[in-house]
Amino acid sequence: MKKTAKSCKRCESHLENGFCTDETCPFENHWQSCQLGWTGHPKHPTVEGLPTECTCHTTGVRATCYSDDHLVTVHFDAVPYLKTATDIAIVDIFKCGFGGDYAADHCAEFFEKGETKAVFDHTHIMRRNGGEMGFECNLEQRDVLHWVQKNRPSVLQLLKALDLIHEPA
């Protein structure tokens, strides 16, 4: 298989949201863009002089934004938005099922001048030319939940009280 910019650095499989799509690959749950690379992966033996483990595979929140015509798609890390989001904004993301609604769209809009700029540029051009064009944003449920557990315990309690998440059986 030929390596491309959208191929796994370890096994050369296709990437989705910056992660390898091959479930047998160690990078399946490890950001390809990690500064430590494979040496930062928890399954890699310790290398002298480097941290023994990175946390990128557990702290990032994978998100995808695409134009309604699916011609432009971007993948990004939603953590900067979540850090600034109100408790209610995060609850609303859970309520809407992590995408396809205004609560998730606010995340994409937060990055309009950066990570999601290509999508918004495309939608603005299409609208100027008389077309109707919108966008959609989706956040990875597992990543959002993990991030909330580690960073916003008060929101976690609120989500439980609203019966939006349940304790594992």
C-alpha positions, 0 to 999 in steps of 0.5 A: 500500500502506498503511504499518503498524507491520509495513511497511518504512519505505522501500518499505512491503513486509511486514517479517519479523524487522525486515527488509524482505521485498522483495529489491530494497529496500535495507532487505532486509538493514538493521534497520528499527529502526536509529537512523540509519534509511536514512541509516545504510544502506551504499548511502546517500550520506554525510550530513555529521555522521552516521556513514558506515555503521551496522553493525546490518545485520551485527551483529544476529542475527535470532531468532523465538520462537512458541507451539506454537499459533502464536498468539503470535510475537515477533522479537528480536535474539539477540546479548545471549544469544550474548554470554553463551552458552558456547562449547558452547551456541553449538556446540549451536545449530549442531548442532540446525540453529538451532532447534526444539531445547533449544539454541535454546530457551535463547536464548528463555528468556534473554529470558523477562522481556523480548523473549519475555515475550509467548510465555511469558505465553501458554504459562503461561496455556494450561498453567494452563487445563489445556492442553499448550503449549510454544514454539519458538525459531529463530535465523537461520543466516546471522546466527549464523554472521556473528556468530560469525565476528566475535565468537567466533573460537575457536568458529569454529575449534571449529565447523570442527573438528567439521565443522559449517561448511565453508570456501567453495569 
